[in-house]
């Protein structure tokens, strides 16, 4: 009886890593310390999905912690497959969010060519709003106001909800600025860094057809975080 050809994608892996790479359908959580080979497991698993199971690269979404890591992941997978995984999405949460938002921009009051505000741009917009609304920066520091708005966004707290909860003078000042900040961004056809996470969530919550489209597109979601 002939022996099965060895799977080169399993070379150099320990038993736990092999188990993770061989996992095909359903959720899987890999917990390990830094430098223990988690990224290697993920890249081998993606390569095996494509090579062994015939998964089309465009059905794979891989999320990493930096853009550099995403580039290295693609390079590793291409080396393992000896070809580019054309159509596969790989990037950080923010870069994936930005990409999703390009398509769905009209659903949140933007165009696909919207501008991404960096920290300086966002800070300048908030500073102008504070001046217009007579919010004293000596009493309420710009950094603190910007941070409070960012925290609210990341907790998916809308300007109206934030205003309803504002009790102390600082929160009330933030609420006034936050209420104007969102329409300011829309008018400028812009999104700040937090919006790259928040706006795609809003699109998926409020527009089921977009959620279903992504579910059909991405059959395998792998996160290296």
C-alpha positions in Angstrom: 0.0 0.0 0.0 1.5 3.4 -1.0 1.9 6.0 1.7 0.1 9.4 1.4 2.4 12.2 0.3 3.4 14.4 3.2 1.7 17.8 3.5 4.5 20.4 3.3 2.2 22.9 4.9 2.4 21.0 8.2 6.2 20.8 8.2 7.9 22.2 11.4 4.6 22.5 13.3 4.0 21.0 16.8 0.9 18.9 17.5 -1.3 21.9 18.6 -0.2 24.0 15.6 -1.0 21.1 13.3 -4.4 20.7 14.8 -5.1 24.4 14.2 -3.9 24.3 10.6 -5.9 21.2 9.8 -9.1 22.7 11.3 -11.5 23.4 8.4 -15.0 24.5 9.2 -16.4 26.3 12.3 -14.9 28.6 14.8 -11.4 28.1 16.3 -9.6 30.1 19.0 -5.8 29.9 19.3 -4.3 31.3 22.5 -0.5 31.6 22.8 2.2 34.0 23.8 4.1 36.4 21.6 6.6 34.7 19.3 4.9 31.3 19.6 4.0 30.9 16.0 0.4 32.1 15.8 1.0 34.0 12.6 2.7 31.0 11.0 -0.4 28.9 12.0 -2.7 31.4 10.4 -0.8 31.7 7.2 -0.4 27.9 6.8 -4.1 27.5 7.5 -5.0 30.0 4.8 -2.7 28.4 2.3 -4.2 25.0 3.1 -7.7 26.3 2.7 -6.8 27.5 -0.8 -4.5 24.6 -1.9 -6.2 21.6 -0.2 -9.8 22.5 0.1 -10.1 24.6 -3.0 -11.3 27.7 -1.2 -11.2 30.7 -3.5 -9.0 33.5 -2.1 -11.8 36.1 -2.5 -13.8 34.2 0.1 -11.1 34.8 2.7 -10.8 37.8 5.0 -7.7 38.0 7.2 -7.4 40.7 9.8 -4.0 41.6 11.4 -2.6 44.1 13.9 -0.6 46.3 11.5 -0.4 47.0 7.8 3.1 45.7 7.8 1.9 42.4 9.3 -0.8 42.2 6.6 1.8 42.7 3.9 4.1 40.0 5.4 1.1 37.7 5.7 0.3 38.0 2.0 4.0 37.4 1.1 4.2 34.3 3.2 1.0 32.9 1.7 2.2 33.7 -1.8 5.4 31.9 -1.1 3.6 28.8 0.3 1.2 28.7 -2.7 3.8 29.8 -5.2 1.3 32.4 -6.5 -0.5 35.4 -5.3 -3.7 34.8 -3.3 -5.5 37.2 -5.7 -8.8 38.5 -4.3 -8.1 37.7 -0.6 -8.6 40.7 1.7 -5.9 41.2 4.4 -5.4 44.2 6.6 -6.0 45.8 10.0 -9.5 46.4 11.4 -9.2 50.0 10.3 -8.0 49.4 6.8 -10.7 46.7 6.3 -13.2 49.2 7.6 -12.0 51.9 5.2 -12.3 49.5 2.3 -15.8 48.4 3.3 -16.8 52.1 3.7 -15.6 53.0 0.2 -18.4 50.8 -1.2 -21.1 51.7 1.3 -20.2 55.4 1.7 -23.5 56.8 0.3 -25.3 54.9 3.1 -23.6 57.1 5.7 -23.7 60.4 3.8 -20.3 60.2 2.1 -19.0 59.5 -1.4 -16.5 56.7 -2.2 -13.7 59.4 -2.4 -14.2 60.5 1.2 -11.2 61.8 3.1 -9.8 60.1 6.2 -8.9 62.6 8.9 -5.8 61.9 10.9 -5.5 63.0 14.5 -4.4 66.5 13.5 -7.3 66.9 11.1 -9.8 65.7 13.7 -8.3 67.9 16.4 -8.4 71.0 14.1 -12.1 70.4 13.3 -12.9 70.0 17.0 -10.9 73.1 17.9 -12.9 75.1 15.4 -16.2 73.8 16.8 -15.1 74.6 20.3 -14.4 78.2 19.2 -17.7 78.5 17.5 -19.7 77.0 20.4 -17.8 79.1 23.0 -16.4 76.0 24.7 -13.4 77.4 26.7 -10.3 75.3 26.0 -8.8 76.5 29.3 -11.7 75.0 31.1 -12.1 71.9 28.8 -8.9 70.9 27.1 -9.1 70.0 23.5 -7.3 66.7 24.1 -9.9 65.7 26.7 -12.8 66.7 24.5 -11.4 64.8 21.6 -10.7 61.8 23.8 -14.3 61.8 25.2 -15.8 61.9 21.7 -13.5 59.1 20.6 -14.4 57.0 23.6 -18.1 57.6 22.8 -17.7 56.6 19.2 -15.9 53.4 20.0 -18.6 52.5 22.5 -21.1 53.1 19.7 -22.7 55.9 21.7 -24.4 58.4 19.3 -24.4 62.1 19.9 -28.0 62.1 21.0 -27.4 59.2 23.5 -24.3 61.0 24.8 -26.3 64.2 25.4 -29.0 62.3 27.2 -26.4 60.9 29.6 -24.4 64.1 30.1 -24.7 65.4 33.7 -21.6 67.3 34.6 -20.3 70.5 32.8 -17.5 68.6 31.0 -19.9 66.0 29.6 -22.4 68.7 28.6 -19.6 70.6 26.8 -18.5 67.4 25.0 -22.1 66.7 24.0 -22.4 70.1 22.3 -19.3 69.6 20.4 -20.0 66.0 19.5 -23.5 66.9 18.2 -21.8 69.3 15.7 -18.8 67.2 14.9 -20.7 64.4 13.1 -22.5 66.7 10.6 -19.2 68.6 10.2 -17.5 65.4 9.0 -20.4 64.6 6.7 -20.3 68.0 5.1 -16.6 67.7 4.5 -17.1 64.2 3.0 -14.7 63.0 5.7 -14.3 60.3 8.3 -12.0 60.2 11.3 -10.0 57.2 12.4 -12.8 56.0 14.8 -15.3 56.2 11.9 -13.4 53.5 10.1 -14.8 51.1 12.7 -18.0 52.8 13.7 -19.5 53.6 10.3 -19.1 50.0 8.9 -20.8 48.7 12.0 -23.7 51.2 11.4 -24.0 50.1 7.8 -24.2 46.4 8.7 -26.7 47.1 11.5 -29.0 49.3 9.4 -28.7 47.7 6.0 -29.2 44.0 6.0 -28.5 43.6 2.3 -24.9 44.8 2.9 -24.5 42.4 5.7 -25.8 39.5 3.5 -23.5 40.6 0.7 -20.4 40.3 2.9 -21.6 37.0 4.4 -21.7 35.6 0.9 -18.4 37.1 -0.1 -16.3 36.1 3.0 -16.8 32.5 4.0 -13.6 32.4 6.1 -12.6 35.1 8.6 -9.2 34.8 10.3 -7.9 37.3 12.8 -4.3 37.6 14.0 -4.6 40.0 16.9 
